Amino acid sequence: MAFGTNSKVFAYSVLAVGQNGVKYSSDGYNVALYGNSGTPDNTVTTAALTTYGSTGSQWITGNEVSGTGYNVGGASVSPTQWTQTSNIVTFGSTGTPQWTSASFTSYGCLVYDNTQTKVGLCFNAFGGPQTVTSGTFTITWYSGNQIASFTC
């Protein structure tokens, strides 16, 4: 996916919260790693276009990273929490998803709700190719725990 440097929350995921379709506070989450084909779009208007593994979505397993040490579907994101500082609400995790004995290259990731219908919350760009060879690939969230932030 042509990630570039943009990390975005899907507008659809915010709508899903408003319609009570996704319960960010109690659901489980995964993070899947992707290559650099396609272009992530946070303005899509249907769940199918944000959903992990959905036909017609760029988040299909065929665009996902492949290589030693990586499992399709990614890794669990835990623990998760919501915090507020002034006018900024943050969805975060102090956990660091890891893939060990790994060899692959990733340009970014999809964080998706693994409790509901695998609807995506956001995509995070890594700012360019991140390669691991026979080592451990670790995601360290922005400022140590911020997966996605909402400015109100």
C-alpha positions as CSV (number, residue, x, y, z in Angstrom):
1,M,0.0,0.0,0.0
2,A,1.4,3.4,-0.8
3,F,1.4,4.3,2.9
4,G,3.7,7.3,2.7
5,T,3.7,9.0,6.1
6,N,0.0,9.3,6.8
7,S,-1.7,7.5,9.7
8,K,-5.4,7.9,9.9
9,V,-8.6,6.9,11.7
10,F,-11.3,5.6,9.4
11,A,-14.3,8.0,9.3
12,Y,-16.5,4.9,9.1
13,S,-15.1,3.6,12.4
14,V,-16.2,6.8,14.2
15,L,-19.6,6.4,12.6
16,A,-19.8,2.8,13.8
17,V,-19.2,3.9,17.4
18,G,-22.0,6.5,17.1
19,Q,-24.3,3.8,15.7
20,N,-23.2,1.4,18.6
21,G,-21.8,-1.1,16.1
22,V,-18.3,-1.1,17.6
23,K,-17.6,-1.0,21.3
24,Y,-14.0,0.2,21.4
25,S,-13.9,0.0,25.2
26,S,-14.7,-3.7,25.5
27,D,-13.7,-5.3,22.2
28,G,-10.5,-7.1,21.3
29,Y,-8.1,-5.8,18.6
30,N,-5.5,-7.1,16.3
31,V,-2.8,-5.4,14.2
32,A,-2.0,-6.8,10.7
33,L,1.1,-5.7,8.8
34,Y,1.0,-4.7,5.1
35,G,3.3,-4.2,2.1
36,N,3.2,-1.1,-0.2
37,S,0.6,-1.9,-2.8
38,G,-2.7,0.1,-2.9
39,T,-3.4,3.4,-1.1
40,P,-5.1,3.5,2.3
41,D,-8.2,5.8,2.3
42,N,-9.7,6.9,5.6
43,T,-12.8,8.5,3.9
44,V,-14.4,5.2,2.8
45,T,-18.1,5.0,3.7
46,T,-18.8,1.3,4.2
47,A,-17.6,-1.3,6.7
48,A,-16.5,-3.6,3.9
49,L,-13.8,-1.1,2.8
50,T,-12.3,-0.9,6.2
51,T,-12.7,-4.5,7.2
52,Y,-9.7,-6.9,7.5
53,G,-10.0,-9.7,4.9
54,S,-13.0,-8.2,3.2
55,T,-13.4,-8.9,-0.6
56,G,-13.2,-5.5,-2.4
57,S,-11.2,-4.0,0.4
58,Q,-7.5,-3.2,0.1
59,W,-7.1,-4.9,3.5
60,I,-7.2,-8.4,2.0
61,T,-4.8,-11.0,3.1
62,G,-3.2,-10.9,-0.4
63,N,-1.8,-7.4,0.4
64,E,-0.6,-8.5,3.9
65,V,3.0,-9.1,4.7
66,S,4.3,-12.6,4.0
67,G,7.5,-14.0,5.4
68,T,9.1,-16.0,8.1
69,G,7.6,-15.4,11.6
70,Y,4.5,-13.6,10.4
71,N,1.0,-15.1,10.8
72,V,-1.9,-14.0,8.6
73,G,-4.2,-11.8,10.7
74,G,-1.4,-10.2,12.6
75,A,-1.1,-10.1,16.4
76,S,-3.2,-9.1,19.3
77,V,-3.2,-5.6,20.6
78,S,-3.5,-5.6,24.4
79,P,-4.1,-4.1,26.8
80,T,-6.2,-1.3,25.3
81,Q,-7.4,1.8,27.0
82,W,-9.1,5.2,26.4
83,T,-7.7,8.4,27.9
84,Q,-8.4,12.1,27.6
85,T,-6.0,15.0,27.9
86,S,-7.7,18.3,27.5
87,N,-9.4,18.1,24.0
88,I,-7.6,15.0,22.8
89,V,-9.1,11.5,23.3
90,T,-6.6,8.7,22.7
91,F,-7.1,5.0,22.0
92,G,-4.0,3.3,23.1
93,S,-2.1,0.3,24.3
94,T,1.0,-0.1,26.5
95,G,1.5,-3.5,24.8
96,T,4.0,-3.9,21.9
97,P,3.0,-6.5,19.3
98,Q,5.9,-8.6,18.2
99,W,6.9,-11.1,15.6
100,T,9.9,-13.2,16.6
101,S,12.4,-15.1,14.4
102,A,11.0,-12.9,11.6
103,S,12.1,-12.0,8.1
104,F,9.9,-9.6,6.1
105,T,9.3,-5.9,5.1
106,S,6.3,-3.9,6.2
107,Y,5.2,-0.3,5.3
108,G,2.3,0.0,7.7
109,C,-0.4,-1.7,9.6
110,L,-4.2,-2.0,10.1
111,V,-5.6,-2.0,13.6
112,Y,-9.0,-3.8,13.5
113,D,-11.7,-4.9,15.9
114,N,-11.3,-8.6,16.3
115,T,-14.5,-9.1,18.4
116,Q,-17.1,-7.8,15.9
117,T,-16.8,-8.2,12.2
118,K,-13.1,-7.3,11.8
119,V,-13.9,-3.6,11.1
120,G,-10.8,-1.4,10.9
121,L,-10.2,1.4,13.4
122,C,-7.2,3.0,11.7
123,F,-4.1,2.4,9.6
124,N,-0.7,3.5,10.8
125,A,2.2,4.3,8.4
126,F,5.7,3.4,9.3
127,G,7.2,6.2,7.2
128,G,8.9,3.9,4.8
129,P,9.9,0.2,4.6
130,Q,10.7,-1.4,7.9
131,T,12.7,-4.7,7.4
132,V,13.6,-7.4,9.8
133,T,15.9,-10.3,8.9
134,S,16.0,-13.2,11.3
135,G,15.1,-11.0,14.2
136,T,12.2,-9.5,16.2
137,F,9.8,-7.0,14.5
138,T,8.2,-4.9,17.2
139,I,5.5,-2.1,16.9
140,T,6.1,0.7,19.4
141,W,3.1,3.0,19.3
142,Y,3.4,6.8,19.1
143,S,4.6,8.3,22.4
144,G,4.7,4.7,23.8
145,N,1.0,4.0,23.8
146,Q,-1.0,6.1,21.2
147,I,-2.7,4.0,18.5
148,A,-5.2,6.7,17.4
149,S,-6.1,10.2,18.7
150,F,-9.2,12.2,18.2
151,T,-9.0,16.0,18.6
152,C,-12.4,17.4,19.8
